[in-house]
Amino acid sequence: MKHAVCRTSEEPCQECLVGFGAEKIREDFPILWTKVHGKPLVYLDNAATTQKPQAVLDTLMRYYTEENSNVHRGVHFLSQVATQAYESGRTRVRQFLNASHDREIIFTRGTTEGINLVAQSYGRKHLRAGDEVIVSAMEHHSNIVPWQMICEEKRASLKVIPMNDAGELVMDEYERLLSDRTKFVSVVQVSNSNVLGTVNPISDIIGLAHRRGIPVLVDGAQAIPHTPVDVRALDCDFYVFSGHKLFGPTGIGVLYGKAELLESMPPYQGGGDMISAVSFEKTVYNTLPHKFEAGTPNIAGTIGLAAAIEYVEKIGMQQIAAYESELLDYGTELLAAIPGLRLIGTAKEKAGVLSFLLDGVHAHDIGTILDLEGVAIRAGHHCAMPVMKRFGVPAIARASLAFYNTRADLDALAKGIHKTIEVFA
């Protein structure tokens, strides 16, 4: 959808931004025409999960009606078709991330399983008593608990990069935490559960760790739908994300890992497809990527994820990022003008999220009244209890953006907040 003059440019021109066409894009998402409590749906819960374009829905239907079969080893026609589509999905993901090899792409159930896989496989092999793992203060529970579990098992310690009142990591403290005891760093690229929306200086985080030979996992769940990702440019050792955050199906995710690291790691689960030969005396494990994909995979999910990637690439990730940035600026200005509203997360570099509190109103009450107005947001701790504790609040209301949102959606949000204030006045 880029203007012909700037199609090869790194940044879209103003003509592209003006002509982004969110209203036209919305036509690709059937659920956005739903009515809630008799009012048009305004969907602002994209950090929890995104809606699916018709192209993804059609791909899933076509697979189940025309191609459904198990993958690998089947000699019949449908199995070969399904296998081709499944492995083509792996190639599509590899290209999307700019990974070096298809074998570096492992399919998981989502970001959570990807992190658990690395913690249980790499962590169990390499961590020893007295070692340290570093995470940040803004992590989702899924990038805290797996490391706590393996640290407890190995008698290692979990260290935390602090953040300031704006929701930005204190990089001087991170550098101070790095030591000879540090064996792994696992950090979010964009504030997970997207409570804060903070875009972390991920290249600097990786670079500082690599100077000491420390591998880094990047949780990209909230980054992947909003900005281009190049794992080779980042030089991260592992990268994880979930398909349902990227306009694809639920239950499918990706773990990227550098081949030499994945090859050195023991399998995460045992079962079919991850083996080369089995006897009661010994099992020989399969090669990458199959060594980490035990059992029948989410075939439809993988094919659907590939369709979602193709869809967003046609729009253009740079163009998506630019449009959402403009939308975020508009929403920030709109909400900041509401009396009694406090925005949480004011980092200089932010992705499309507006987390807020209202004086005297619980976040759940905000969410309930907005729902009656047809506006879908998320309210609660957002699987980020340490973030809630850091800001001294039990819960936060959060509106999160996608490229199919419009200024009209944000106007509806503001109108609903004013209605909430009236109710509790």
Buried (B, 14 or more C-beta within 10 A) or exposed (E): BBBEEBEEEEEBBEEBBEBBBBEEBBEBBEEBEEEBEEBBBBBBBBBBBBBBBEBBBEBBEBBEEEBEBBBBEBEEEEBBBBBEBBBBBBEBBBEBBBBEEBBBBBBBBBBBBBBBBBBBBBBBEBBEEEBBBBBBBBBBBBBBBBBBBBBEEBEBBBBBBBBEEEBBBBBEBBBEBBEEBBBBBBBBBBBBBBBBBBBBBBEEBBEBBBEEEBBBBBBBBBBBBBBBBEBEEBEBBBBBBBBBBBBBBBBBBBBBBBBEBBEEBEBBEEEBBBBEEEEEEEBEBBEBBBBBBBEEBBBBBBBBBBBBBBBBBEBBBBBBBBBBBEBBEBBBEBBEEBEEBBBBBBBEEBBBBBBBBBEEBBBEBBBEBBBBBBBBBBBBBBBBBBBBEBBEBEBBBBBBBBBBBBEEBBBBBBBBBEBBBEEBE
